[in-house]
Amino acid sequence: MINILIVDDEADTHLLYKLKFKKLFANLGELNLVSFLNAPDCLKYLERSDVPPVDLILSDINMPDMDGFELLQKVHEKKPQLPFYMVSAYESPEFRIKADSLGATRFLSKPVDFHLLGDMLKKDLSIQA
């Protein structure tokens, strides 16, 4: 079972990920996809003792309350090895550099290329196709 957390303040994005991941993981195995509309809720979830271990977080950058960079920092304080993908609608060298410096595993631009994302997930999570 692969456990992925999606953090994005746009509800439509969650549906898109759910549909695309369902198709992608149909051939790769079981998937548990948990979505959050904001970073604080994701952090609360990660602190719970009754949830399965998380394999990857995929987070938008621009969100109210706490942006994706802050979320990445807070997650990596407690779980530095947890793969963390940053996603942004703004193709910016500064964003890429900042994500890299904070330890993001990958940086993806919106709209997300789901074929490429699938290849990255297979590699980073050691999933056999």
C-alpha positions in Angstrom: 0.0 0.0 0.0 1.4 3.4 -1.0 0.3 6.3 1.1 0.4 9.7 -0.5 -0.7 13.1 0.9 -1.9 15.8 -1.4 -1.9 19.4 -0.1 -3.5 22.0 -2.3 -6.0 24.8 -1.5 -8.0 24.1 -4.8 -10.5 21.4 -4.3 -10.7 20.7 -8.1 -7.0 19.7 -8.0 -7.7 17.0 -5.5 -10.3 15.4 -7.8 -7.8 15.6 -10.7 -5.1 13.9 -8.7 -7.5 11.2 -7.5 -8.6 10.4 -11.0 -5.1 10.4 -12.5 -3.6 8.4 -9.6 -6.4 5.9 -9.7 -5.5 5.2 -13.3 -1.7 5.2 -12.7 -1.9 2.9 -9.7 -4.3 0.5 -11.3 -1.1 -1.2 -12.7 1.2 -0.4 -9.7 -0.7 -1.6 -6.7 -2.8 -0.3 -3.9 -2.9 3.4 -3.2 -4.2 5.4 -0.2 -4.5 9.1 -1.2 -5.3 11.6 1.5 -6.1 15.2 0.6 -5.8 18.4 2.5 -6.9 21.9 1.6 -4.3 23.5 3.7 -0.9 22.8 5.3 -1.9 23.0 9.0 -4.4 20.2 8.5 -1.7 18.1 6.9 0.7 18.7 9.8 -2.1 17.7 12.3 -2.6 14.4 10.3 1.1 13.7 10.4 1.2 14.0 14.2 -1.5 11.4 14.6 -0.4 8.0 15.8 -3.4 6.1 14.2 -2.5 6.7 10.6 -0.4 4.6 8.3 3.2 5.7 7.5 3.2 8.3 4.7 5.3 7.5 1.6 5.2 10.9 -0.1 3.8 14.4 0.2 2.8 16.3 -2.9 2.2 20.0 -2.1 1.2 23.2 -3.9 3.4 26.2 -3.0 0.9 29.1 -2.9 -1.7 28.5 -0.2 -3.2 30.6 2.5 -2.2 30.3 6.2 1.0 28.4 5.4 2.7 28.0 2.0 4.3 24.8 0.7 7.8 25.9 1.6 6.8 26.3 5.2 5.1 22.9 5.1 8.2 21.4 3.7 10.4 22.9 6.4 8.1 21.7 9.2 7.8 18.2 7.7 11.5 17.8 7.2 12.2 18.9 10.8 10.5 15.7 12.0 10.8 13.4 8.9 13.8 14.5 6.9 13.8 11.4 4.6 10.1 11.7 3.6 9.9 12.4 -0.1 8.3 15.8 -0.8 7.2 17.0 -4.2 6.6 20.7 -4.7 4.1 21.8 -7.3 3.6 25.4 -8.6 1.6 27.1 -11.3 4.5 29.7 -11.4 7.6 28.5 -13.3 10.2 30.4 -11.4 13.9 29.7 -11.0 13.7 31.2 -7.5 11.0 28.8 -6.5 13.0 25.8 -7.9 16.1 27.0 -6.0 14.2 27.5 -2.8 12.5 24.1 -3.0 15.9 22.5 -3.7 17.6 24.3 -0.8 14.8 23.2 1.6 15.2 19.6 0.6 12.3 19.0 -1.9 12.6 15.7 -3.7 11.0 17.1 -6.9 9.7 20.3 -8.3 6.8 20.1 -10.8 5.1 22.8 -12.7 1.3 23.0 -13.3 -0.3 21.7 -15.2 1.3 18.5 -13.9 2.5 16.0 -16.6 1.1 12.9 -15.0 3.1 10.6 -17.2 6.3 12.2 -15.9 4.9 12.2 -12.4 4.2 8.5 -12.6 7.8 7.8 -13.7 9.1 9.9 -10.8 6.9 8.1 -8.3 8.1 4.7 -9.6 11.7 5.8 -9.2 11.4 7.6 -5.8 9.2 5.0 -4.2 10.9 2.0 -5.8 7.7 0.8 -7.3 8.0 -2.0 -9.8 5.8 -1.5 -12.9 
